[in-house]
Amino acid sequence: MANILDYLDWRGDIPFSVSSFNEVDALILAELSYLPAEEILPADISKTVTISELCERFVPDIIPIEDRIVSFDDDVKLLHKLAESHRFDGMRLMGYVNRIDPDEDLQFAAMTCIFDNFTYVAFRGTDSTLAGWKEDMNISFMKETASQSMAVRYVDENFADTDTVLVFGGHSKGGNLSAYAAAFCKEEIRQRVRAIFAFDSPGFNEEVAASHEYLAITEKMISIIPQSSLVGQLLSGSSEPRIVKSSAGGIMQHFAYSWQVRRSCFDYAEELSKLGVFVNKTMTGWISSLDEHDRQSFVDAVFTVLESAQSETFNELGSNKRKSFASIIKALTKLSPEQQSAAKKALSQLATYGKKALLSGFGDDKEPLRLTSSSK
């Protein structure tokens, strides 16, 4: 089974002038944005670094374990293959930003990739920080999160004085930021956005999804999710997703290196897997059953408990399991009555909708569910 690394082996010698930029290229650049390259890539948009220069200067061994996400080793392989490819050897990188602020529930990173005929803006998805994961959950009840605000500002500040054709893209939360930035950036910039790639990305709360700004960019949206998608089926959206086959199972299908590639496109499936159907029915029903206040109370309760372990990342949380577990148990007993009530209500509703999904035919091969825009 082939993935994006194999794609670079097959197609890396073919320039864009011969085979145009495609969805697989877009995922590759979205994945590249996960690379921690603060000391190499310039934040200043007037300065650029080539992919070869980035590869030469990037030293994986000096990156702390707590700063590495699950795809780190594959991301390093990706970097080397990109540097060796003729397809990407003319790409220049700039505008690298990586900011994390737990006090603001903020985790934001982005980079800009310059080609001859267009510019690709890659927004990073969620990393291993608690701030990043909490912000993901905040999307369910906030009209604008801190990273969404930063995404709009990043685009407005960097591309208002240019006439370049723009393509936005991101994996996981990065795809959400791509769509949000395209929808709410300055009008003259929005007009130059040709495509928006969202790879297994969460949608938006009801207010944003129904806004004039968001609806105006949905025709440019290209949403791709794996067969057992969890993240990409959360919240609302108006773009009908394409369903890609994956070599992984369950939630690990979110891992982009498991997505199957055929020549210059993904290997698509006609429908969600049985698990994907179950997730679709369960999560859609559960989230819609909670109002914004309940969602916020539940998120606050969960992260009050997690933050009690005094860890900033899930890697740190897992490195001292005994201490973290003791702190979490202690924090559970100290939740306010309102937080305890919100958590119990949310979990009870989750169980209810999970049961309804099972009773409504999950596992029945006779009538597979086709994914519709109303169920995303």
N, C-alpha and C positions, 0 to 999 in steps of 0.2 A: 504493500500500500504506500503510495507516494504522498509526500507533504510539501510544504513550502521550501524546505531545504533541497528536496529532490528537484523541484521546479527550477531552482537556480542552477542546478547541474545540467538540466535539460535546455533551459532557455536563456541562461546567463550570457551567452555569446551573441544573442539577437538584440540589436538596438531597437529603441522605440520607433525609429523611422521605418523599420521593417514590420514590426509587430507592436501595435499601439498599447499604451498603458491599460492594464486590465485590473479586475477585482483581486487577483492573486498578488499583483504588485502592490495594490493598496493595502492588503493585509500585511505584507512584508514590512512596509514602512510603518504601519500602526504598531507592529511588534517591535520594530527597532526603537521606538520611542520609550520602551521599558528600560533600555540600557542606561545605567547610571553614569553619565558622562559630563558631570558638572565642570570638571577641571580641564576639559578638552574642547567642548563645543561652546562657541561664543553666544552670549545672550544678545549682544549687539547685532542688529540685522544688517549693519553695514559691513560686517566681517563674516567670512565663510570659511568652512573647513571641508575638504573633500572626504569622501568615504574612506579612501586609502589612508589619509592622514589620521582619521579617527581610529582606524584599525591599528596603525603603527603605534599610536600613543596610548591606546587603551590597554591597561594591565589588569586582567581579571583577578589575580591573586591578592591585590591590595583592597579589593572591595570587601567590606565587613560582611560576615554571614547574615547579620540582621538586615542588611540592605539588599539582600538577594531574594528575588521572588522565585517561584517554582520553575519558571522558564529560563532562569539565568544562564545555565550551561548551553542551552539551545540558542539563546540570544547571542552568545559569544560566537557560536558556530555560524550563525546567520551573518554576523558582522564580517567574518572572514570570507564567506562566500560572496557577499555583496562587494567587498573590496577586490575580489578576484574576477568579478563579472564585467564583461564589456557593456552589458545593459545598463549598469548603474555607475560606471566609472566617471561619467561626467556630472553626477549629482553633487551639489554643494549643500552643506548643512549650516543652519544658523538659527538664531532666535531660541536657543535652548533655555527653558525655564523649568525649575523644579522647586516647588515650595510646599512645605508641610507645616501646619499650625494647628495643634490640637485644640487650642482655645477657641478657634474659629470653625472647628470641624472641617478643616481645609486640607485637601491633598490634591495638588494640581501640578501637572507637568505637560510640556508641549515642545515640539521642535518643528522647524520648517525645512522642507526639502526643495531645492531649486533645480528645475530642469529647463531646457531650452524654451519650451513652449507653454509651460504651466508651472505652478507652484503647489506643492502638496503640504498641507498643514496636518501634522500628526499629533493627536491628543492622547496622552497616556491613560490607560485604564487604572483600576484600583491596584495599589501595591499592597504590601503586607502590614501597613500601619493601621492602628485602630481608628485614627482620624479619617483615613480614607474609607474604611468600611462603614463608619457611622455616617459619613456624608452620603454614601450610596443609599442608605436607608432614609436619610433626610429628604431625598428626592421624592419620596412617596407623599409627603405632606407640605413641602415648601415650594413656593412658586419659583424661587431662585436660590440655589445653594451658593456657597462661597466660590467653588470651582467653576460653576456655570457663569457667575459674574466675571471671574478672571478670564474665562475663555472668550467672552465677548470683548473684554478690554484688550486681550492679546491680539485679536483680529483687528479691532478698530485702530489700535495704536500702530500696528505693523503694516497694514495694507491700505490705509486710506489714501496715501499719496502715490500709489502705484496703479498700473493698468493691467497687471498680470492676471491671467486666467487662474482661478483657484479651484482646488479640490481639497475637501476636508475628509478626515477619516480617523477612526479609532476603534480599538477593541474594548469590550466591556464598557465601563463608564466613559471611556474615551469616545465611543460612538455617540453616546448621549451628549457629551460636550460638543462634538462636531455639529450635531443637529441644532443644539441650542445656540451655538455661536453663529451658525448660518442664519438662523431665524431672527435673532435679535441684534445682529451687528448693523452697522450703518447701511442704508438702502443702496447706496452706490457700490458698496462692497458686495452686498448680497447678490446684486445683478451679475457679478463676475464669477460667482460660484457655479461651477458646471456639474459637480457631483458631490454627494455626501455619503460616505461609507460607514455603516454601523455594523460592527461584527459582534454578534451575540451581546447586544447592548440593551440596557433597561430603557423603558419609555419614559413618559412624563405623567405627572398628576393630571387630573381632569381639566383643570383650568388652563394649563400650558398647552395640552394636547388640542384644546378647542380654540386656541387663540388664532387670530388672523395671521400673525407672524409665522407661527409654526405651520399652519395649513398652506401657506404660500410657498413653502420649500419642500413639501412632501413628494412632489413629482421628481425632485432631484435625489431623493433618498434611495439608497441601495442597502437594504437590511438583509443580513445573512446570519442564520442561526444553525446550530447542530441539531440532530434529530431528538436528543434528550435535553434540549436547552432548558435551563432554569432562569439564568440572568436575563436572557433575551426575551423572555415571555412576561417579565414584570412590568406592570403599569401599562399606560395607553400609548398607542401609536397609530398612524394612518398609513404606514408603508407595509405592503404585503411582503413578508419575508421569504427569502429563498432558503431551502433547507439542505444543508450540506452533510454528507456522510462523514463519520468520524471513526477512527480506529480505537478510540477509548470508550469507556462505559460510564453511564451515569453522569455525575457532576463534572468528571474529568474531561468530558467533551467540550467544556468551556476552554480548555487548553488548545490554543490555536495550532500548535504543531501536530495535533491529532487530526486536523481537517484534511480530507482527501482531495488531491489535485489530479486533473486530467489535462495535459498539455497547457493551454492558456486559460483554463477556468477550473472551477471546483467540480467535484463529482457530486451531483445533486441527487437527493432522494425525493420521492413524490409526496411523502407525508412524514409526520412526526413518528417516533418510536412509541411503543406502549407507555414507557416511562414519561416521554415528552407529553403525551396526551394527559396522563395523570397529573403532571405538574401544571399543565395549562389550565385544567379544570379546577384544581385545588387552589393554586395561587391567585387566579383571577377572582374566584369567588371569595377567598379570604380577604384580599386587599379591599375589594369593593364593599365588604361587610363592615369595615372599620371607617369611621369618619376621621377627618384630619387630626382632631384632638386625640382620639384613641391611638392613631398611628404614632403621633409624636410622643405620647406618654409611654407607649411600648418601647420605642427606640431609646428614649431616655433611661428607662428602667434597665434595659439590656446592657447599655454601655456604662451605666453607673456601676453595675456589677463587674463588667470586664475591666474597667479602668481602676477598680479597687486593687487589682494585682500590681499596680504601679508599673505597668509595661507599656511601651509605646508601639510595639509591633506584636503580631501573632507569633513570630519567631521567638521573641523574648518570653512571651507568655508560655510557650511550650518548652523552653529550655530549663525552667525550674517548675516542673509540674506540681510538686508537693506544696511549695509556697504559694503558687498561683491558685491552686485549688482551695487551700485554706482561706485565702483572702476572699475568694469568690463566695464561698459558703458563708463567711462572716458578713459579707456585703448583702447577701440575699436576705438575711434576717433583719437588716437595718433599712431596707427599702421602706419608703413612706407608704401608708395605707393606699394612697391613690396609685402609686407605682405598682404595688402588689396587685391591686384590682385590675389595672390596665394589662399587666402581664398575663394574669389568669384569664381575662376576657379574650385577649388576642390568641392565646394558645388553645383555649377552648374552641374558638371559632375556626382555627386552623384544623383542629381535629375533626370538627363537624364537616368542613368542606372536603377534607380528605376522605371521609367516610362516604359523602355524597358522590365523589368522583368514582370511588370503587363500586358503589351500587349502581351507577349510571352506565356501566358497561366497560370500565377499564379492564383490559385483558381480553376483550371480545374481538377476535380477528375478523369476524364477518363484516363488520361495519367500521372501518378505520376512520378516525376523525381527520378531516381536512382543516388545516389551520386557516382561520379567517381573520380579517383585520380587527373584528370586534372582540377577538379573544386574546389579543396580545397584551 
